[in-house]
Amino acid sequence: MVDAAKMADVNQDGHQDLVVANLADNNIIVFIGDGLGGFTKLETIPAGENPTNILAVDINADDITDLVIANHET
């Protein structure tokens, strides 16, 4: 079950990537965009129980996008 998705340039290549919260499997899946509308699965990251919200922002001002995941009821 997909509960949240966020578009962001997570690998800093100038193309939008897709980050998906997978509530059923308690992980986040990152798909890298090719700039032409296609995506390739890059990585599955454990995210704790019930990941439901994703924020993509540069938290520590290092010019690299960070991902913040909120977990529902945990």
PyMOL Python script that loads the backbone (N, CA, C, O; Angstrom):
from pymol import cmd

cmd.read_pdbstr("""\
ATOM      1  N   MET A   1       0.839  -1.185   0.000  1.00  0.00           N
ATOM      2  CA  MET A   1       0.000   0.000   0.000  1.00  0.00           C
ATOM      3  C   MET A   1       0.884   1.249   0.000  1.00  0.00           C
ATOM      4  O   MET A   1       1.759   1.401   0.853  1.00  0.00           O
ATOM      5  N   VAL A   2       0.654   2.107  -0.930  1.00  0.00           N
ATOM      6  CA  VAL A   2       1.376   3.374  -0.989  1.00  0.00           C
ATOM      7  C   VAL A   2       0.545   4.422  -0.282  1.00  0.00           C
ATOM      8  O   VAL A   2      -0.624   4.625  -0.610  1.00  0.00           O
ATOM      9  N   ASP A   3       1.152   5.094   0.696  1.00  0.00           N
ATOM     10  CA  ASP A   3       0.398   6.078   1.458  1.00  0.00           C
ATOM     11  C   ASP A   3       0.831   7.506   1.153  1.00  0.00           C
ATOM     12  O   ASP A   3       0.032   8.433   1.285  1.00  0.00           O
ATOM     13  N   ALA A   4       2.067   7.694   0.754  1.00  0.00           N
ATOM     14  CA  ALA A   4       2.545   9.042   0.449  1.00  0.00           C
ATOM     15  C   ALA A   4       3.624   8.957  -0.616  1.00  0.00           C
ATOM     16  O   ALA A   4       4.354   7.970  -0.704  1.00  0.00           O
ATOM     17  N   ALA A   5       3.715   9.994  -1.414  1.00  0.00           N
ATOM     18  CA  ALA A   5       4.762  10.080  -2.415  1.00  0.00           C
ATOM     19  C   ALA A   5       5.228  11.531  -2.498  1.00  0.00           C
ATOM     20  O   ALA A   5       4.448  12.459  -2.285  1.00  0.00           O
ATOM     21  N   LYS A   6       6.506  11.712  -2.811  1.00  0.00           N
ATOM     22  CA  LYS A   6       7.078  13.052  -2.892  1.00  0.00           C
ATOM     23  C   LYS A   6       8.025  13.098  -4.077  1.00  0.00           C
ATOM     24  O   LYS A   6       8.841  12.197  -4.267  1.00  0.00           O
ATOM     25  N   MET A   7       7.912  14.156  -4.874  1.00  0.00           N
ATOM     26  CA  MET A   7       8.852  14.397  -5.962  1.00  0.00           C
ATOM     27  C   MET A   7       9.927  15.344  -5.429  1.00  0.00           C
ATOM     28  O   MET A   7       9.617  16.365  -4.815  1.00  0.00           O
ATOM     29  N   ALA A   8      11.185  14.999  -5.669  1.00  0.00           N
ATOM     30  CA  ALA A   8      12.313  15.836  -5.245  1.00  0.00           C
ATOM     31  C   ALA A   8      13.558  15.353  -5.979  1.00  0.00           C
ATOM     32  O   ALA A   8      13.637  14.191  -6.378  1.00  0.00           O
ATOM     33  N   ASP A   9      14.507  16.226  -6.151  1.00  0.00           N
ATOM     34  CA  ASP A   9      15.777  15.851  -6.781  1.00  0.00           C
ATOM     35  C   ASP A   9      16.709  15.327  -5.693  1.00  0.00           C
ATOM     36  O   ASP A   9      17.547  16.071  -5.183  1.00  0.00           O
ATOM     37  N   VAL A  10      16.571  14.063  -5.337  1.00  0.00           N
ATOM     38  CA  VAL A  10      17.332  13.517  -4.213  1.00  0.00           C
ATOM     39  C   VAL A  10      18.786  13.210  -4.542  1.00  0.00           C
ATOM     40  O   VAL A  10      19.609  13.124  -3.631  1.00  0.00           O
ATOM     41  N   ASN A  11      19.121  13.044  -5.798  1.00  0.00           N
ATOM     42  CA  ASN A  11      20.519  12.758  -6.152  1.00  0.00           C
ATOM     43  C   ASN A  11      21.222  13.949  -6.813  1.00  0.00           C
ATOM     44  O   ASN A  11      22.329  13.813  -7.335  1.00  0.00           O
ATOM     45  N   GLN A  12      20.575  15.102  -6.786  1.00  0.00           N
ATOM     46  CA  GLN A  12      21.178  16.359  -7.241  1.00  0.00           C
ATOM     47  C   GLN A  12      21.643  16.330  -8.697  1.00  0.00           C
ATOM     48  O   GLN A  12      22.667  16.923  -9.036  1.00  0.00           O
ATOM     49  N   ASP A  13      20.882  15.631  -9.567  1.00  0.00           N
ATOM     50  CA  ASP A  13      21.263  15.592 -10.982  1.00  0.00           C
ATOM     51  C   ASP A  13      20.425  16.524 -11.851  1.00  0.00           C
ATOM     52  O   ASP A  13      20.576  16.547 -13.073  1.00  0.00           O
ATOM     53  N   GLY A  14      19.533  17.298 -11.212  1.00  0.00           N
ATOM     54  CA  GLY A  14      18.694  18.223 -11.963  1.00  0.00           C
ATOM     55  C   GLY A  14      17.381  17.628 -12.449  1.00  0.00           C
ATOM     56  O   GLY A  14      16.576  18.329 -13.063  1.00  0.00           O
ATOM     57  N   HIS A  15      17.151  16.342 -12.184  1.00  0.00           N
ATOM     58  CA  HIS A  15      15.910  15.670 -12.577  1.00  0.00           C
ATOM     59  C   HIS A  15      15.099  15.321 -11.334  1.00  0.00           C
ATOM     60  O   HIS A  15      15.659  14.997 -10.287  1.00  0.00           O
ATOM     61  N   GLN A  16      13.790  15.389 -11.458  1.00  0.00           N
ATOM     62  CA  GLN A  16      12.922  15.033 -10.341  1.00  0.00           C
ATOM     63  C   GLN A  16      12.920  13.525 -10.126  1.00  0.00           C
ATOM     64  O   GLN A  16      12.793  12.747 -11.071  1.00  0.00           O
ATOM     65  N   ASP A  17      13.063  13.134  -8.878  1.00  0.00           N
ATOM     66  CA  ASP A  17      13.021  11.737  -8.479  1.00  0.00           C
ATOM     67  C   ASP A  17      11.731  11.514  -7.688  1.00  0.00           C
ATOM     68  O   ASP A  17      11.057  12.475  -7.315  1.00  0.00           O
ATOM     69  N   LEU A  18      11.392  10.267  -7.435  1.00  0.00           N
ATOM     70  CA  LEU A  18      10.166   9.928  -6.737  1.00  0.00           C
ATOM     71  C   LEU A  18      10.499   9.129  -5.489  1.00  0.00           C
ATOM     72  O   LEU A  18      11.208   8.124  -5.552  1.00  0.00           O
ATOM     73  N   VAL A  19       9.983   9.584  -4.355  1.00  0.00           N
ATOM     74  CA  VAL A  19      10.150   8.880  -3.085  1.00  0.00           C
ATOM     75  C   VAL A  19       8.758   8.437  -2.642  1.00  0.00           C
ATOM     76  O   VAL A  19       7.838   9.249  -2.551  1.00  0.00           O
ATOM     77  N   VAL A  20       8.616   7.146  -2.370  1.00  0.00           N
ATOM     78  CA  VAL A  20       7.308   6.576  -2.053  1.00  0.00           C
ATOM     79  C   VAL A  20       7.353   5.917  -0.679  1.00  0.00           C
ATOM     80  O   VAL A  20       8.245   5.117  -0.399  1.00  0.00           O
ATOM     81  N   ALA A  21       6.389   6.254   0.179  1.00  0.00           N
ATOM     82  CA  ALA A  21       6.247   5.589   1.473  1.00  0.00           C
ATOM     83  C   ALA A  21       5.406   4.338   1.266  1.00  0.00           C
ATOM     84  O   ALA A  21       4.287   4.410   0.760  1.00  0.00           O
ATOM     85  N   ASN A  22       5.940   3.211   1.653  1.00  0.00           N
ATOM     86  CA  ASN A  22       5.268   1.931   1.506  1.00  0.00           C
ATOM     87  C   ASN A  22       4.794   1.487   2.892  1.00  0.00           C
ATOM     88  O   ASN A  22       5.533   0.837   3.632  1.00  0.00           O
ATOM     89  N   LEU A  23       3.566   1.844   3.229  1.00  0.00           N
ATOM     90  CA  LEU A  23       3.003   1.604   4.556  1.00  0.00           C
ATOM     91  C   LEU A  23       2.960   0.120   4.888  1.00  0.00           C
ATOM     92  O   LEU A  23       3.276  -0.262   6.015  1.00  0.00           O
ATOM     93  N   ALA A  24       2.584  -0.717   3.948  1.00  0.00           N
ATOM     94  CA  ALA A  24       2.437  -2.154   4.202  1.00  0.00           C
ATOM     95  C   ALA A  24       3.758  -2.827   4.552  1.00  0.00           C
ATOM     96  O   ALA A  24       3.786  -3.764   5.350  1.00  0.00           O
ATOM     97  N   ASP A  25       4.854  -2.355   3.959  1.00  0.00           N
ATOM     98  CA  ASP A  25       6.161  -2.975   4.175  1.00  0.00           C
ATOM     99  C   ASP A  25       7.085  -2.145   5.062  1.00  0.00           C
ATOM    100  O   ASP A  25       8.242  -2.514   5.265  1.00  0.00           O
ATOM    101  N   ASN A  26       6.583  -1.019   5.595  1.00  0.00           N
ATOM    102  CA  ASN A  26       7.352  -0.179   6.516  1.00  0.00           C
ATOM    103  C   ASN A  26       8.684   0.287   5.935  1.00  0.00           C
ATOM    104  O   ASN A  26       9.720   0.225   6.597  1.00  0.00           O
ATOM    105  N   ASN A  27       8.641   0.758   4.681  1.00  0.00           N
ATOM    106  CA  ASN A  27       9.864   1.260   4.076  1.00  0.00           C
ATOM    107  C   ASN A  27       9.569   2.432   3.141  1.00  0.00           C
ATOM    108  O   ASN A  27       8.416   2.776   2.882  1.00  0.00           O
ATOM    109  N   ILE A  28      10.636   3.023   2.654  1.00  0.00           N
ATOM    110  CA  ILE A  28      10.595   4.095   1.668  1.00  0.00           C
ATOM    111  C   ILE A  28      11.317   3.581   0.435  1.00  0.00           C
ATOM    112  O   ILE A  28      12.401   3.007   0.540  1.00  0.00           O
ATOM    113  N   ILE A  29      10.719   3.785  -0.731  1.00  0.00           N
ATOM    114  CA  ILE A  29      11.356   3.358  -1.971  1.00  0.00           C
ATOM    115  C   ILE A  29      11.720   4.608  -2.773  1.00  0.00           C
ATOM    116  O   ILE A  29      10.886   5.490  -2.977  1.00  0.00           O
ATOM    117  N   VAL A  30      12.970   4.671  -3.223  1.00  0.00           N
ATOM    118  CA  VAL A  30      13.461   5.810  -3.992  1.00  0.00           C
ATOM    119  C   VAL A  30      13.614   5.389  -5.452  1.00  0.00           C
ATOM    120  O   VAL A  30      14.296   4.412  -5.764  1.00  0.00           O
ATOM    121  N   PHE A  31      12.967   6.145  -6.338  1.00  0.00           N
ATOM    122  CA  PHE A  31      13.074   5.935  -7.780  1.00  0.00           C
ATOM    123  C   PHE A  31      13.770   7.155  -8.381  1.00  0.00           C
ATOM    124  O   PHE A  31      13.358   8.288  -8.131  1.00  0.00           O
ATOM    125  N   ILE A  32      14.805   6.935  -9.160  1.00  0.00           N
ATOM    126  CA  ILE A  32      15.571   8.023  -9.774  1.00  0.00           C
ATOM    127  C   ILE A  32      14.962   8.348 -11.133  1.00  0.00           C
ATOM    128  O   ILE A  32      14.766   7.464 -11.967  1.00  0.00           O
ATOM    129  N   GLY A  33      14.665   9.637 -11.345  1.00  0.00           N
ATOM    130  CA  GLY A  33      14.107  10.086 -12.608  1.00  0.00           C
ATOM    131  C   GLY A  33      15.175  10.279 -13.665  1.00  0.00           C
ATOM    132  O   GLY A  33      16.295  10.698 -13.368  1.00  0.00           O
ATOM    133  N   ASP A  34      14.814   9.966 -14.911  1.00  0.00           N
ATOM    134  CA  ASP A  34      15.779  10.111 -16.010  1.00  0.00           C
ATOM    135  C   ASP A  34      15.642  11.439 -16.752  1.00  0.00           C
ATOM    136  O   ASP A  34      16.384  11.701 -17.699  1.00  0.00           O
ATOM    137  N   GLY A  35      14.700  12.273 -16.326  1.00  0.00           N
ATOM    138  CA  GLY A  35      14.489  13.553 -16.981  1.00  0.00           C
ATOM    139  C   GLY A  35      13.591  13.473 -18.202  1.00  0.00           C
ATOM    140  O   GLY A  35      13.254  14.498 -18.793  1.00  0.00           O
ATOM    141  N   LEU A  36      13.201  12.264 -18.585  1.00  0.00           N
ATOM    142  CA  LEU A  36      12.341  12.053 -19.752  1.00  0.00           C
ATOM    143  C   LEU A  36      10.992  11.447 -19.357  1.00  0.00           C
ATOM    144  O   LEU A  36      10.204  11.058 -20.220  1.00  0.00           O
ATOM    145  N   GLY A  37      10.732  11.369 -18.052  1.00  0.00           N
ATOM    146  CA  GLY A  37       9.480  10.798 -17.567  1.00  0.00           C
ATOM    147  C   GLY A  37       9.599   9.375 -17.060  1.00  0.00           C
ATOM    148  O   GLY A  37       8.625   8.809 -16.565  1.00  0.00           O
ATOM    149  N   GLY A  38      10.784   8.791 -17.176  1.00  0.00           N
ATOM    150  CA  GLY A  38      10.999   7.424 -16.694  1.00  0.00           C
ATOM    151  C   GLY A  38      11.680   7.407 -15.342  1.00  0.00           C
ATOM    152  O   GLY A  38      12.352   8.365 -14.958  1.00  0.00           O
ATOM    153  N   PHE A  39      11.499   6.300 -14.617  1.00  0.00           N
ATOM    154  CA  PHE A  39      12.097   6.148 -13.291  1.00  0.00           C
ATOM    155  C   PHE A  39      12.705   4.762 -13.155  1.00  0.00           C
ATOM    156  O   PHE A  39      12.200   3.789 -13.713  1.00  0.00           O
ATOM    157  N   THR A  40      13.799   4.688 -12.404  1.00  0.00           N
ATOM    158  CA  THR A  40      14.464   3.440 -12.095  1.00  0.00           C
ATOM    159  C   THR A  40      14.571   3.315 -10.588  1.00  0.00           C
ATOM    160  O   THR A  40      14.980   4.257  -9.909  1.00  0.00           O
ATOM    161  N   LYS A  41      14.199   2.140 -10.055  1.00  0.00           N
ATOM    162  CA  LYS A  41      14.281   1.924  -8.614  1.00  0.00           C
ATOM    163  C   LYS A  41      15.738   1.964  -8.180  1.00  0.00           C
ATOM    164  O   LYS A  41      16.578   1.240  -8.715  1.00  0.00           O
ATOM    165  N   LEU A  42      16.026   2.818  -7.207  1.00  0.00           N
ATOM    166  CA  LEU A  42      17.390   2.950  -6.700  1.00  0.00           C
ATOM    167  C   LEU A  42      17.585   2.169  -5.421  1.00  0.00           C
ATOM    168  O   LEU A  42      18.534   1.396  -5.295  1.00  0.00           O
ATOM    169  N   GLU A  43      16.672   2.372  -4.456  1.00  0.00           N
ATOM    170  CA  GLU A  43      16.911   1.814  -3.135  1.00  0.00           C
ATOM    171  C   GLU A  43      15.608   1.685  -2.355  1.00  0.00           C
ATOM    172  O   GLU A  43      14.677   2.471  -2.534  1.00  0.00           O
ATOM    173  N   THR A  44      15.562   0.681  -1.489  1.00  0.00           N
ATOM    174  CA  THR A  44      14.487   0.530  -0.518  1.00  0.00           C
ATOM    175  C   THR A  44      15.104   0.754   0.855  1.00  0.00           C
ATOM    176  O   THR A  44      16.092   0.113   1.210  1.00  0.00           O
ATOM    177  N   ILE A  45      14.517   1.667   1.626  1.00  0.00           N
ATOM    178  CA  ILE A  45      15.086   2.075   2.905  1.00  0.00           C
ATOM    179  C   ILE A  45      14.093   1.771   4.025  1.00  0.00           C
ATOM    180  O   ILE A  45      12.946   2.212   3.950  1.00  0.00           O
ATOM    181  N   PRO A  46      14.496   1.031   5.063  1.00  0.00           N
ATOM    182  CA  PRO A  46      13.603   0.811   6.197  1.00  0.00           C
ATOM    183  C   PRO A  46      13.198   2.159   6.804  1.00  0.00           C
ATOM    184  O   PRO A  46      14.019   3.068   6.923  1.00  0.00           O
ATOM    185  N   ALA A  47      11.909   2.275   7.188  1.00  0.00           N
ATOM    186  CA  ALA A  47      11.426   3.572   7.679  1.00  0.00           C
ATOM    187  C   ALA A  47      10.641   3.468   8.978  1.00  0.00           C
ATOM    188  O   ALA A  47       9.965   4.425   9.354  1.00  0.00           O
ATOM    189  N   GLY A  48      10.708   2.359   9.662  1.00  0.00           N
ATOM    190  CA  GLY A  48       9.934   2.204  10.884  1.00  0.00           C
ATOM    191  C   GLY A  48       8.488   1.864  10.568  1.00  0.00           C
ATOM    192  O   GLY A  48       8.106   1.759   9.403  1.00  0.00           O
ATOM    193  N   GLU A  49       7.693   1.693  11.604  1.00  0.00           N
ATOM    194  CA  GLU A  49       6.301   1.303  11.425  1.00  0.00           C
ATOM    195  C   GLU A  49       5.444   2.427  10.861  1.00  0.00           C
ATOM    196  O   GLU A  49       5.530   3.573  11.303  1.00  0.00           O
ATOM    197  N   ASN A  50       4.626   2.086   9.888  1.00  0.00           N
ATOM    198  CA  ASN A  50       3.610   2.983   9.329  1.00  0.00           C
ATOM    199  C   ASN A  50       4.130   4.314   8.783  1.00  0.00           C
ATOM    200  O   ASN A  50       3.635   5.362   9.197  1.00  0.00           O
ATOM    201  N   PRO A  51       5.105   4.316   7.874  1.00  0.00           N
ATOM    202  CA  PRO A  51       5.539   5.590   7.291  1.00  0.00           C
ATOM    203  C   PRO A  51       4.412   6.193   6.454  1.00  0.00           C
ATOM    204  O   PRO A  51       3.905   5.555   5.531  1.00  0.00           O
ATOM    205  N   THR A  52       4.029   7.418   6.780  1.00  0.00           N
ATOM    206  CA  THR A  52       2.863   7.998   6.115  1.00  0.00           C
ATOM    207  C   THR A  52       3.106   9.365   5.478  1.00  0.00           C
ATOM    208  O   THR A  52       2.328   9.787   4.623  1.00  0.00           O
ATOM    209  N   ASN A  53       4.148  10.049   5.870  1.00  0.00           N
ATOM    210  CA  ASN A  53       4.404  11.373   5.304  1.00  0.00           C
ATOM    211  C   ASN A  53       5.874  11.510   4.977  1.00  0.00           C
ATOM    212  O   ASN A  53       6.733  10.965   5.669  1.00  0.00           O
ATOM    213  N   ILE A  54       6.157  12.251   3.904  1.00  0.00           N
ATOM    214  CA  ILE A  54       7.531  12.473   3.458  1.00  0.00           C
ATOM    215  C   ILE A  54       7.751  13.966   3.269  1.00  0.00           C
ATOM    216  O   ILE A  54       6.926  14.655   2.669  1.00  0.00           O
ATOM    217  N   LEU A  55       8.861  14.455   3.782  1.00  0.00           N
ATOM    218  CA  LEU A  55       9.280  15.829   3.555  1.00  0.00           C
ATOM    219  C   LEU A  55      10.672  15.775   2.948  1.00  0.00           C
ATOM    220  O   LEU A  55      11.557  15.115   3.492  1.00  0.00           O
ATOM    221  N   ALA A  56      10.876  16.453   1.835  1.00  0.00           N
ATOM    222  CA  ALA A  56      12.183  16.527   1.190  1.00  0.00           C
ATOM    223  C   ALA A  56      12.665  17.963   1.311  1.00  0.00           C
ATOM    224  O   ALA A  56      12.101  18.867   0.695  1.00  0.00           O
ATOM    225  N   VAL A  57      13.713  18.173   2.110  1.00  0.00           N
ATOM    226  CA  VAL A  57      14.202  19.512   2.410  1.00  0.00           C
ATOM    227  C   VAL A  57      15.677  19.430   2.815  1.00  0.00           C
ATOM    228  O   VAL A  57      16.129  18.398   3.310  1.00  0.00           O
ATOM    229  N   ASP A  58      16.406  20.492   2.610  1.00  0.00           N
ATOM    230  CA  ASP A  58      17.807  20.544   3.040  1.00  0.00           C
ATOM    231  C   ASP A  58      17.836  21.001   4.498  1.00  0.00           C
ATOM    232  O   ASP A  58      17.900  22.200   4.767  1.00  0.00           O
ATOM    233  N   ILE A  59      17.791  20.071   5.427  1.00  0.00           N
ATOM    234  CA  ILE A  59      17.709  20.391   6.854  1.00  0.00           C
ATOM    235  C   ILE A  59      18.976  21.057   7.382  1.00  0.00           C
ATOM    236  O   ILE A  59      18.893  22.015   8.150  1.00  0.00           O
ATOM    237  N   ASN A  60      20.128  20.571   6.988  1.00  0.00           N
ATOM    238  CA  ASN A  60      21.386  21.033   7.576  1.00  0.00           C
ATOM    239  C   ASN A  60      22.167  22.002   6.690  1.00  0.00           C
ATOM    240  O   ASN A  60      23.357  22.223   6.914  1.00  0.00           O
ATOM    241  N   ALA A  61      21.512  22.573   5.698  1.00  0.00           N
ATOM    242  CA  ALA A  61      22.098  23.618   4.843  1.00  0.00           C
ATOM    243  C   ALA A  61      23.401  23.195   4.169  1.00  0.00           C
ATOM    244  O   ALA A  61      24.332  23.993   4.060  1.00  0.00           O
ATOM    245  N   ASP A  62      23.471  21.926   3.712  1.00  0.00           N
ATOM    246  CA  ASP A  62      24.662  21.464   2.992  1.00  0.00           C
ATOM    247  C   ASP A  62      24.418  21.323   1.489  1.00  0.00           C
ATOM    248  O   ASP A  62      25.229  20.734   0.774  1.00  0.00           O
ATOM    249  N   ASP A  63      23.288  21.870   1.015  1.00  0.00           N
ATOM    250  CA  ASP A  63      22.890  21.820  -0.389  1.00  0.00           C
ATOM    251  C   ASP A  63      22.592  20.406  -0.891  1.00  0.00           C
ATOM    252  O   ASP A  63      22.660  20.145  -2.092  1.00  0.00           O
ATOM    253  N   ILE A  64      22.262  19.499   0.024  1.00  0.00           N
ATOM    254  CA  ILE A  64      21.861  18.143  -0.323  1.00  0.00           C
ATOM    255  C   ILE A  64      20.468  17.911   0.258  1.00  0.00           C
ATOM    256  O   ILE A  64      20.226  18.196   1.431  1.00  0.00           O
ATOM    257  N   THR A  65      19.558  17.398  -0.558  1.00  0.00           N
ATOM    258  CA  THR A  65      18.196  17.150  -0.104  1.00  0.00           C
ATOM    259  C   THR A  65      18.175  16.027   0.926  1.00  0.00           C
ATOM    260  O   THR A  65      18.703  14.942   0.684  1.00  0.00           O
ATOM    261  N   ASP A  66      17.563  16.294   2.070  1.00  0.00           N
ATOM    262  CA  ASP A  66      17.376  15.297   3.115  1.00  0.00           C
ATOM    263  C   ASP A  66      15.922  14.826   3.079  1.00  0.00           C
ATOM    264  O   ASP A  66      15.031  15.573   2.674  1.00  0.00           O
ATOM    265  N   LEU A  67      15.693  13.598   3.499  1.00  0.00           N
ATOM    266  CA  LEU A  67      14.324  13.070   3.578  1.00  0.00           C
ATOM    267  C   LEU A  67      13.930  12.898   5.030  1.00  0.00           C
ATOM    268  O   LEU A  67      14.660  12.299   5.820  1.00  0.00           O
ATOM    269  N   VAL A  68      12.765  13.431   5.373  1.00  0.00           N
ATOM    270  CA  VAL A  68      12.207  13.297   6.717  1.00  0.00           C
ATOM    271  C   VAL A  68      10.934  12.474   6.567  1.00  0.00           C
ATOM    272  O   VAL A  68      10.069  12.781   5.747  1.00  0.00           O
ATOM    273  N   ILE A  69      10.839  11.417   7.378  1.00  0.00           N
ATOM    274  CA  ILE A  69       9.700  10.515   7.296  1.00  0.00           C
ATOM    275  C   ILE A  69       8.929  10.569   8.611  1.00  0.00           C
ATOM    276  O   ILE A  69       9.516  10.439   9.685  1.00  0.00           O
ATOM    277  N   ALA A  70       7.617  10.760   8.524  1.00  0.00           N
ATOM    278  CA  ALA A  70       6.760  10.707   9.706  1.00  0.00           C
ATOM    279  C   ALA A  70       6.024   9.375   9.718  1.00  0.00           C
ATOM    280  O   ALA A  70       5.558   8.895   8.685  1.00  0.00           O
ATOM    281  N   ASN A  71       5.931   8.798  10.891  1.00  0.00           N
ATOM    282  CA  ASN A  71       5.285   7.499  11.057  1.00  0.00           C
ATOM    283  C   ASN A  71       3.984   7.699  11.837  1.00  0.00           C
ATOM    284  O   ASN A  71       3.967   8.341  12.887  1.00  0.00           O
ATOM    285  N   HIS A  72       2.895   7.136  11.302  1.00  0.00           N
ATOM    286  CA  HIS A  72       1.572   7.281  11.891  1.00  0.00           C
ATOM    287  C   HIS A  72       1.401   6.366  13.097  1.00  0.00           C
ATOM    288  O   HIS A  72       1.654   5.164  13.015  1.00  0.00           O
ATOM    289  N   GLU A  73       0.972   6.938  14.212  1.00  0.00           N
ATOM    290  CA  GLU A  73       0.658   6.225  15.439  1.00  0.00           C
ATOM    291  C   GLU A  73       1.832   5.430  16.022  1.00  0.00           C
ATOM    292  O   GLU A  73       1.610   4.436  16.713  1.00  0.00           O
ATOM    293  N   THR A  74       3.060   5.842  15.760  1.00  0.00           N
ATOM    294  CA  THR A  74       4.211   5.163  16.371  1.00  0.00           C
ATOM    295  C   THR A  74       5.156   6.183  16.943  1.00  0.00           C
ATOM    296  O   THR A  74       6.190   5.820  17.504  1.00  0.00           O
TER     297      THR A  74
END
""", "prot")
cmd.dss("prot")
cmd.show_as("cartoon", "prot")
cmd.util.cbc("prot")
cmd.orient("prot")
